[in-house]
């Protein structure tokens, strides 16, 4: 889990000793690495209060993750002018004998150690009222020259929010964050009450999150991607602050980022890690540029909806996106703004460069792993799955951009909301909440692509030829692959891929089938593609890991033509809470591959999941493309529109015998 579970036992022995004694542990001497020294904006004698809102949830009750992070904090020796106030709750079971179950605990950690200051009745940590009360408690009891606030738990991005209380099922929305802070503090962009607000949670480095906190903090630190289980390194960045209380939020944010990435490298979770520091003083310019970009996109979409949304959707598909975004993993619907804007510069030329410049000015520092190289540090919402419930949650946010909301409303529901008139005419301004249409329209037509004929070229490759009108309704083309065993009356679904030779200009899409399929230690797996780039693709592979259903995260690198296993995660919850624990495989773990099948002769409409091969992980466990056994395989082209509706072509049949492949079509 997030830390080795045995750390809980160390905690139980050492906790009370630590509470009574001043610790000798401290942060690395450099504090912040890899950056030039900057002038400190404050005095070394200034006081600091760090608020830490710990919604323990299943991360704590199942693996002691919060306990382990508090243990990290206790390794940092604090001076008299730096203190941390902690509020604990939101977990069914705390994995220590100090934090109370079924109650809210408030603690202070300072130069004298850790001590309980208030024990309160149980409260919903996913409620704005609970957050507001903690803010009031800190303001009244522990005022300081500078303040930091850290949210700890699951995050779900713009639409879902942060801090999932596993007892109540509630999460704090972005509007909840703003209203809670606003009840206690007056927003002031020139002199905000907090030096830094951070999220030790997944997917929260969005423009919508930043806008919801505008006026309350100088800097924001958060991750665009899912955070790995190790999370922030509290001994590192708190140790840096303890050594230099004169530092400002920018330097503190860098210390958080650098210590976080160092921890990810130690735990082997750095591959897709991200963390960025956002300068809130530059946010107004970013908001303005994003509004202009959204207005330009909306106006172009209204003129040519199919042409625009098809191109825009393809740009979103290849942009760096976060959270998995596959049917089995779930959809976070978050995309890097910079990568999306860069990709769409040709179709949105008026404001793309301005928005990119504003992003560069806003993100003053960031770290990222090798499989997250393109992100600018701030994400935005994009409806990859076309889910109307998630879209309605996003549309309801006060912080989200109005023209962008109108754009996505039009894309998914096929009609313009009343508010779109604000950007399309000079009439009266329209306002009010977004209503779900009673009879949504379809902008995109896939009927001509359903059961589209497949042909075979002279080299034996299956291909389809689309008209310009057909391609204008598509955001992506994938392939679906199945194994057929007539004797056993079985159809085994092996997954989806983007391994297609695509010529969008000519409308020609060819297979790239070589008679191989990815296998895990020689066992065929079901795969779903989640990210396409020029350098690598990312995939999700459903498995049972020691009996627990999760998704193996893997990358295929075009640089070394090899597969790389990143780790395993549970799927995104129905409430949008993302699973932040990236589990590393270790020797002795038991993997069961999960597949999906149906009978050839039956009347089933859906594939059913079933368990296939079970084997032990070894030090040599790997994934590789391996030759498929002799037999018959089916291949369909999948045509996907910008609202995530899809159609399948007719099936091409591959017969493999003694390594030879014969392709047949109807």
C-alpha positions in Angstrom: 0.0 0.0 0.0 1.0 3.6 0.4 3.8 2.7 2.8 4.9 -0.7 3.9 2.2 -1.8 6.3 4.7 -2.7 9.0 5.2 1.0 9.5 1.9 1.0 11.5 3.6 -1.1 14.1 6.5 1.2 14.4 4.1 4.0 14.8 2.3 2.4 17.7 5.6 1.9 19.6 7.1 5.3 18.9 4.1 7.7 18.8 3.9 8.7 22.5 7.7 9.0 22.9 7.7 11.3 19.9 4.9 13.4 21.3 6.9 14.1 24.5 10.4 14.6 23.0 11.8 17.1 20.6 12.9 15.1 17.5 16.4 15.1 16.1 15.3 14.2 12.5 15.5 17.0 9.9 15.3 17.6 6.2 18.0 17.3 3.7 20.6 20.1 4.0 19.8 21.5 0.6 16.0 21.8 1.3 15.2 22.5 -2.3 17.4 21.0 -5.0 18.0 21.7 -8.7 17.2 25.5 -8.6 19.0 28.7 -8.2 18.8 30.4 -4.8 16.2 33.3 -4.7 16.0 36.1 -2.2 13.8 35.2 0.7 10.7 37.6 0.9 10.2 37.2 4.7 12.1 37.3 8.0 13.5 34.2 9.7 11.6 35.1 12.8 8.2 35.2 11.0 5.6 32.7 12.3 4.0 30.0 10.2 0.9 27.9 10.7 0.3 24.9 8.4 -3.2 23.6 8.3 -3.4 19.9 7.4 -6.9 18.6 6.6 -6.6 14.8 6.7 -9.6 13.0 5.4 -8.3 9.5 5.9 -10.8 7.4 3.9 -9.8 3.9 2.7 -6.2 5.1 2.1 -5.9 5.1 5.9 -8.4 2.4 6.9 -7.0 -0.2 4.5 -3.3 0.7 4.5 -2.4 3.3 7.1 -1.4 5.9 4.6 -2.3 8.9 6.6 -0.6 7.4 9.7 2.6 7.0 7.6 2.5 10.6 6.4 2.1 11.9 9.9 5.0 9.7 10.9 7.0 11.6 8.2 6.0 14.9 9.6 7.3 13.8 13.1 10.7 13.3 11.5 11.0 17.1 11.0 12.2 19.2 13.9 10.2 22.4 14.0 11.5 25.8 15.4 9.3 27.7 17.8 7.9 29.9 15.0 6.6 27.0 12.8 3.7 24.8 13.7 1.2 22.4 12.1 -2.4 22.0 13.1 -4.0 18.7 12.0 -7.6 17.7 11.7 -8.3 14.0 11.3 -11.5 12.2 10.2 -13.2 10.6 7.3 -11.9 7.1 7.9 -13.7 4.0 9.1 -10.6 2.8 11.0 -7.4 4.6 11.9 -4.3 2.4 11.8 -2.9 3.8 15.1 -4.0 4.0 18.7 -4.0 7.8 18.9 -6.3 9.2 16.2 -9.9 8.5 17.3 -12.4 6.4 15.3 -15.9 7.8 15.0 -14.7 11.3 16.0 -12.8 14.3 14.8 -9.4 14.9 16.3 -7.5 18.2 16.3 -3.8 18.2 17.0 -0.8 20.6 17.0 2.7 19.6 16.1 5.3 22.2 17.0 8.7 22.5 18.8 7.2 20.7 21.8 6.0 17.7 19.8 2.5 16.4 18.9 -0.4 16.9 21.2 -4.2 16.6 21.1 -5.9 20.0 21.6 -9.6 19.2 20.7 -11.6 16.0 20.5 -14.9 16.7 18.6 -18.0 14.7 17.7 -17.8 12.9 14.4 -18.3 15.1 11.4 -18.4 14.6 7.6 -15.0 15.6 6.2 -16.6 15.9 2.8 -18.8 18.7 4.0 -18.1 22.4 3.5 -19.3 23.0 7.1 -16.5 20.8 8.5 -13.9 22.5 6.4 -15.2 25.9 7.4 -15.1 25.0 11.1 -11.5 23.9 10.8 -10.6 27.2 9.1 -12.2 29.1 11.9 -10.4 27.1 14.5 -7.1 27.8 12.9 -7.8 31.5 12.5 -8.9 32.0 16.0 -6.5 29.7 17.9 -3.3 29.8 15.8 -2.8 33.1 13.9 0.5 33.5 12.2 2.4 35.8 9.8 2.1 33.2 7.1 -0.3 30.3 6.5 -0.3 27.1 4.5 -3.3 24.8 3.9 -2.9 21.1 2.7 -5.8 18.9 1.6 -5.0 15.2 2.0 -7.1 12.4 0.5 -8.5 11.3 -2.8 -9.1 13.9 -5.5 -11.3 13.6 -8.6 -10.5 16.7 -10.7 -12.7 19.6 -11.6 -16.1 17.8 -11.7 -15.6 15.5 -8.7 -13.7 17.7 -6.2 -11.5 16.4 -3.3 -11.7 14.8 0.1 -13.9 11.7 -0.1 -15.3 10.7 3.3 -15.7 6.9 3.1 -18.4 6.9 5.7 -20.7 9.4 4.1 -19.7 9.1 0.4 -19.5 12.9 0.2 -16.7 15.0 -1.4 -15.9 18.7 -1.3 -16.7 20.3 -4.6 -14.7 23.2 -5.8 -17.6 25.5 -5.0 -17.5 24.1 -1.4 -13.9 25.0 -1.2 -14.5 28.6 -2.1 -17.6 29.1 0.1 -15.8 27.6 3.1 -12.8 29.9 2.8 -15.0 32.9 2.0 -17.0 32.4 5.2 -13.8 32.8 7.3 -11.5 34.9 5.2 -12.0 37.9 2.9 -10.6 37.1 -0.6 -7.8 39.5 -1.4 -5.7 39.0 -4.5 -3.0 41.4 -3.5 -2.7 40.2 0.1 -4.3 36.8 0.3 -4.6 35.1 3.8 -2.6 32.0 2.7 0.9 31.8 1.3 0.2 28.4 -0.3 -2.7 26.0 -0.6 -1.8 22.5 -1.7 -3.5 19.2 -2.6 -1.8 15.9 -1.6 -4.5 14.3 -3.8 -5.0 13.3 -7.4 -6.0 15.4 -10.3 -6.4 18.8 -8.6 -4.0 21.0 -10.6 -6.8 22.4 -12.7 -7.6 25.9 -13.8 -11.0 25.4 -12.2 -9.4 24.5 -8.8 -7.1 27.5 -9.0 -10.0 29.9 -9.9 -12.0 28.6 -7.0 -9.1 29.6 -4.6 -8.4 32.9 -6.3 -7.9 35.6 -3.6 -7.1 33.2 -0.9 -3.6 32.1 -1.6 -0.4 33.4 -3.3 0.5 29.9 -4.7 -1.2 26.6 -5.3 0.6 23.2 -5.5 -1.1 20.2 -6.9 -0.8 17.3 -9.3 -2.4 17.1 -12.8 -2.1 13.3 -12.8 -3.1 10.7 -10.3 -0.7 10.8 -7.4 1.2 7.6 -6.6 0.6 6.1 -3.2 3.7 7.5 -1.6 2.4 11.1 -2.0 4.1 14.1 -0.6 7.3 13.8 1.5 6.4 15.7 4.7 9.7 15.4 6.4 11.4 16.9 3.3 9.3 20.0 2.7 8.4 20.7 6.3 12.1 20.2 7.2 13.0 22.8 4.5 10.4 25.3 6.0 11.7 24.6 9.5 15.3 25.5 8.4 14.3 28.6 6.6 11.0 30.3 7.7 12.0 33.3 5.6 11.2 31.5 2.4 8.1 32.4 0.4 5.4 30.2 -1.1 7.2 29.8 -4.4 10.3 28.3 -2.8 8.1 26.2 -0.5 6.2 24.9 -3.5 9.5 23.9 -5.1 10.5 22.1 -2.0 7.2 20.2 -2.0 7.7 19.2 -5.7 11.4 18.2 -5.4 10.9 16.1 -2.3 7.9 14.5 -3.8 9.7 13.5 -6.9 12.6 12.2 -4.9 10.2 10.0 -3.0 8.6 8.8 -6.2 12.0 7.8 -7.5 12.7 5.8 -4.3 9.4 4.0 -4.5 9.6 3.4 -8.2 6.5 5.5 -9.0 8.0 8.4 -10.8 7.1 7.3 -14.3 3.8 9.2 -14.5 4.1 11.5 -11.5 3.4 15.3 -11.8 3.4 18.2 -9.5 3.3 21.9 -10.2 3.5 25.3 -8.5 1.0 27.9 -9.7 1.5 31.6 -9.1 -2.0 32.9 -8.4 -1.0 36.5 -9.2 -0.8 35.4 -12.9 -4.2 33.7 -12.7 -6.4 36.6 -13.9 -4.4 36.8 -17.2 -4.8 33.0 -17.6 -8.5 33.1 -16.9 -8.9 35.9 -19.4 -7.0 34.0 -22.1 -9.0 30.8 -21.4 -12.2 32.7 -21.7 -11.1 34.1 -25.1 -10.0 30.7 -26.2 -13.3 29.2 -25.2 -15.3 31.9 -27.0 -13.3 31.4 -30.2 -13.8 27.6 -30.0 -17.6 28.1 -29.4 -18.0 30.4 -32.3 -16.1 28.1 -34.7 -18.1 25.1 -33.4 -21.4 26.8 -34.2 -20.3 27.5 -37.8 -19.1 24.0 -38.5 -19.9 21.7 -35.6 -18.8 18.4 -37.2 -15.6 19.7 -38.7 -14.6 21.6 -35.6 -15.5 19.0 -33.0 -13.9 16.2 -35.0 -10.6 18.0 -35.2 -10.8 19.3 -31.6 -11.6 15.8 -30.4 -8.5 14.3 -32.2 -6.4 17.0 -30.6 -7.8 16.0 -27.2 -7.2 12.3 -27.8 -3.5 12.8 -28.3 -3.1 15.5 -25.7 -1.6 14.4 -22.3 -4.6 13.4 -20.3 -5.0 12.2 -16.7 -6.7 9.6 -14.6 -6.7 6.6 -17.0 -9.8 7.5 -19.2 -10.7 4.0 -20.3 -14.0 2.0 -19.8 -12.5 -0.4 -17.2 -10.2 2.1 -15.4 -12.9 4.9 -15.4 -12.8 8.5 -16.6 -11.4 11.5 -14.9 -12.0 13.7 -17.9 -8.9 15.9 -17.3 -6.5 17.0 -20.0 -3.4 19.2 -19.9 -4.4 22.6 -21.1 -1.1 23.4 -22.7 -0.9 20.2 -24.7 -4.5 20.6 -25.9 -4.0 24.2 -26.9 -0.7 23.5 -28.6 -2.3 20.6 -30.6 -5.3 22.8 -31.6 -3.4 25.9 -32.6 -4.2 25.4 -36.3 -8.0 25.4 -35.7 -8.0 28.1 -33.0 -5.2 30.5 -34.1 -6.4 33.7 -32.6 -6.0 32.9 -28.9 -3.8 29.7 -28.7 -0.5 31.5 -28.3 -1.9 33.9 -25.8 -3.2 31.1 -23.7 0.1 29.2 -23.9 2.0 32.4 -22.8 -0.4 32.8 -19.9 0.1 29.2 -18.8 3.9 29.6 -18.8 3.6 32.7 -16.7 1.2 31.0 -14.2 3.2 27.8 -13.6 6.5 28.8 -12.0 7.8 25.3 -11.2 6.8 21.7 -12.0 8.2 18.2 -12.0 7.1 15.3 -14.1 8.0 11.7 -14.9 9.1 10.3 -18.2 5.6 9.3 -19.3 4.2 12.8 -18.5 6.6 15.0 -20.5 4.2 17.3 -22.3 2.1 18.8 -19.5 2.3 22.6 -18.8 1.3 22.1 -15.2 -2.4 23.1 -15.3 -5.2 20.9 -16.6 -8.8 21.5 -17.7 -11.9 19.5 -18.2 -12.6 17.6 -21.4 -15.4 15.0 -21.6 -13.6 11.9 -22.9 -16.4 9.6 -22.1 -19.4 11.8 -23.0 -20.9 11.1 -19.6 -23.8 13.5 -19.0 -23.7 13.2 -15.2 -20.1 14.2 -15.0 -20.7 17.0 -17.5 -23.6 18.3 -15.5 -21.4 18.4 -12.4 -18.8 20.4 -14.3 -21.4 22.7 -15.8 -22.7 23.5 -12.3 -19.4 24.9 -11.0 -19.1 28.6 -10.5 -15.4 28.5 -11.1 -15.5 26.9 -14.6 -15.3 29.1 -17.7 -18.7 29.9 -19.1 -17.8 29.8 -22.8 -16.0 26.5 -22.3 -19.1 25.1 -20.5 -21.2 26.2 -23.4 -18.8 24.5 -25.8 -19.0 21.1 -24.1 -22.7 21.4 -23.6 -23.1 21.8 -27.3 -20.6 18.9 -28.0 -22.4 16.4 -25.8 -26.0 17.4 -26.0 -26.1 18.6 -29.6 -27.8 21.9 -28.8 -26.7 25.3 -27.6 -27.6 26.4 -24.0 -29.1 29.8 -23.5 -25.9 31.2 -22.1 -24.2 30.7 -25.5 -26.0 33.8 -26.7 -23.6 35.8 -24.7 -20.8 34.9 -27.1 -22.7 34.6 -30.4 -24.8 37.8 -30.5 -25.0 41.3 -29.1 -28.4 40.6 -27.4 -29.2 40.5 -23.7 -26.9 38.6 -21.5 -28.3 35.2 -20.6 -27.6 33.7 -17.1 -28.8 30.9 -14.9 -27.9 27.3 -14.3 -27.4 24.8 -17.1 -30.4 22.5 -17.5 -30.1 19.0 -18.9 -32.0 19.0 -22.2 -35.1 16.8 -22.3 -34.3 15.5 -25.8 -30.6 15.8 -26.5 -29.7 16.0 -30.2 -26.9 14.2 -32.0 -24.4 16.4 -33.8 -22.5 13.4 -35.2 -23.8 10.6 -37.5 -22.2 7.2 -37.4 -25.0 5.2 -39.1 -23.0 4.9 -42.4 -20.0 3.5 -40.5 -21.9 0.7 -38.7 -20.9 -2.6 -40.4 -18.8 -0.7 -42.9 -17.2 -3.1 -45.4 -13.5 -3.9 -44.9 -11.2 -4.6 -47.8 -7.7 -6.2 -48.1 -4.8 -4.6 -49.9 -2.1 -6.4 -52.0 0.0 -6.8 -48.9 -2.7 -8.6 -47.0 -3.6 -5.7 -44.7 -7.2 -5.0 -43.8 -8.3 -1.5 -44.4 -11.3 0.8 -44.7 -11.8 3.9 -46.9 -13.9 6.7 -45.4 -15.4 9.7 -47.2 -14.6 13.2 -46.0 -18.1 13.5 -44.6 -17.5 10.3 -42.5 -14.2 11.4 -41.1 -15.7 14.7 -40.1 -17.8 12.9 -37.6 -14.9 11.1 -35.9 -12.4 12.0 -33.1 -10.5 8.7 -33.2 -10.3 5.3 -34.9 -9.2 2.3 -32.9 -9.2 -1.4 -33.5 -11.0 -4.1 -31.6 -9.4 -7.6 -31.5 -11.0 -11.0 -30.6 -10.0 -14.7 -30.6 -12.6 -17.1 -32.0 -12.7 -20.8 -31.1 -15.6 -22.4 -33.1 -15.1 -25.9 -31.5 -15.5 -24.4 -28.0 -18.1 -21.9 -29.2 -16.1 -19.1 -27.6 -15.4 -15.5 -28.5 -12.7 -14.0 -26.4 -12.3 -10.2 -26.5 -8.7 -9.1 -26.3 -9.1 -5.4 -26.2 -8.7 -2.1 -28.1 -5.6 -0.4 -29.5 -4.6 2.4 -31.7 -2.0 0.4 -33.6 -3.5 1.5 -37.0 -1.8 3.1 -40.0 -4.1 6.1 -40.2 -4.2 8.7 -43.0 -6.9 11.2 -41.9 -6.4 13.4 -45.0 -7.2 10.5 -47.4 -9.6 8.7 -45.0 -7.7 5.4 -45.2 -7.2 3.3 -42.1 -5.1 0.1 -42.3 -4.4 -2.6 -39.8 -0.8 -3.1 -38.5 -1.4 -6.7 -37.4 1.8 -8.7 -37.1 0.4 -11.9 -35.6 1.4 -10.8 -32.0 -0.3 -9.5 -28.9 0.9 -8.2 -25.6 1.4 -10.9 -23.0 2.3 -10.8 -19.3 4.8 -13.5 -18.6 3.6 -15.3 -21.7 -0.1 -15.0 -20.7 -2.4 -13.0 -23.2 -4.0 -10.0 -21.6 -6.9 -7.7 -22.3 -5.8 -4.1 -23.0 -7.4 -0.7 -23.3 -5.5 2.3 -24.7 -5.7 5.5 -22.6 -3.0 7.7 -24.2 -1.5 8.1 -27.7 1.7 10.0 -28.3 4.5 10.0 -30.7 6.9 8.5 -28.2 4.8 6.1 -26.2 1.2 4.8 -25.6 -0.3 4.1 -22.2 -2.6 1.2 -21.6 -4.8 -0.2 -18.8 -4.9 -4.0 -18.2 -7.6 -5.4 -15.8 -6.3 -8.0 -13.5 -6.7 -9.5 -10.0 -3.7 -8.7 -7.9 -3.7 -10.9 -4.8 -7.4 -11.3 -5.3 -8.1 -7.5 -5.6 -9.5 -6.2 -8.9 -7.4 -3.4 -10.3 -5.9 -2.2 -13.5 -2.2 -2.7 -14.4 -0.8 0.5 -15.8 1.6 -0.2 -18.7 3.4 1.9 -21.3 4.7 0.9 -24.7 7.7 3.0 -25.7 8.4 3.5 -29.4 12.0 4.6 -28.5 13.0 1.1 -27.3 10.1 -0.9 -28.8 9.4 -2.3 -25.3 6.6 -2.5 -22.8 7.1 -1.1 -19.3 5.0 -1.9 -16.2 4.3 1.2 -14.1 2.1 -0.4 -11.3 -1.5 -1.3 -10.6 -4.5 0.9 -9.5 -8.1 0.4 -8.5 -10.6 1.9 -10.8 -12.0 5.4 -10.4 -15.0 5.3 -8.0 -18.6 6.0 -9.2 -18.4 9.3 -7.3 -15.3 10.4 -9.3 -12.8 9.8 -6.5 -9.6 8.6 -8.2 -7.4 5.8 -6.7 -4.1 7.4 -5.7 -2.3 4.2 -4.7 -0.1 3.0 -7.5 0.8 -0.5 -6.3 4.2 -1.9 -7.3 4.4 -5.5 -8.2 6.7 -7.6 -6.1 7.9 -11.2 -6.3 5.4 -13.6 -4.9 2.3 -11.5 -5.8 -0.5 -13.5 -7.5 -1.9 -12.2 -10.8 -5.0 -13.4 -12.4 -5.7 -12.1 -15.9 -9.3 -10.9 -16.5 -10.9 -11.4 -19.9 -14.2 -10.8 -21.5 -16.1 -13.3 -23.6 -19.3 -14.7 -25.0 -20.5 -17.6 -27.0 -20.4 -17.5 -30.8 -23.8 -19.1 -31.1 -25.6 -17.4 -28.3 -27.7 -14.3 -28.0 -25.6 -12.4 -25.5 -25.4 -8.6 -26.1 -22.5 -7.9 -23.7 -19.2 -9.6 -23.0 -19.0 -11.1 -19.6 -15.9 -10.9 -17.4 -14.1 -14.1 -16.4 -10.8 -15.1 -14.8 -8.3 -16.8 -17.0 -4.7 -17.5 -16.0 -3.2 -17.2 -12.5 0.5 -17.0 -11.9 3.1 -15.7 -9.5 5.1 -12.5 -10.0 8.8 -13.0 -10.2 11.8 -10.6 -10.4 11.7 -11.2 -14.2 8.0 -10.5 -14.7 7.5 -8.5 -17.8 5.1 -7.6 -20.6 6.1 -8.2 -24.3 4.6 -8.7 -27.7 4.6 -12.4 -28.4 3.3 -14.6 -31.2 -0.3 -15.7 -31.0 -1.1 -19.3 -31.2 -2.5 -20.8 -34.3 -6.2 -20.1 -34.7 -8.8 -17.6 -36.0 -8.9 -14.0 -34.9 -11.3 -11.2 -35.7 -10.4 -7.5 -36.2 -12.9 -4.6 -36.3 -12.2 -0.9 -36.9 -13.9 1.1 -34.2 -15.1 4.6 -35.2 -15.5 7.0 -32.2 -17.2 10.4 -32.4 -16.5 13.4 -30.2 -19.4 12.5 -27.9 -17.8 9.1 -27.4 -20.5 7.2 -29.4 -19.0 4.5 -31.5 -19.6 2.2 -34.5 -17.9 -1.0 -35.6 -16.9 -2.0 -39.1 -17.5 -5.5 -40.4 -14.9 -8.0 -39.2 -11.7 -9.0 -40.9 -10.7 -12.5 -40.2 -7.1 -13.6 -39.6 -6.2 -17.3 -39.8 -2.8 -18.0 -38.2 -1.1 -21.3 -39.0 2.6 -22.1 -38.5 3.3 -18.4 -38.3 1.6 -17.6 -41.6 -1.3 -15.1 -41.6 -4.2 -15.2 -44.1 -6.6 -12.3 -44.1 -10.2 -12.7 -45.3 -13.1 -10.3 -45.4 -16.7 -10.6 -46.4 
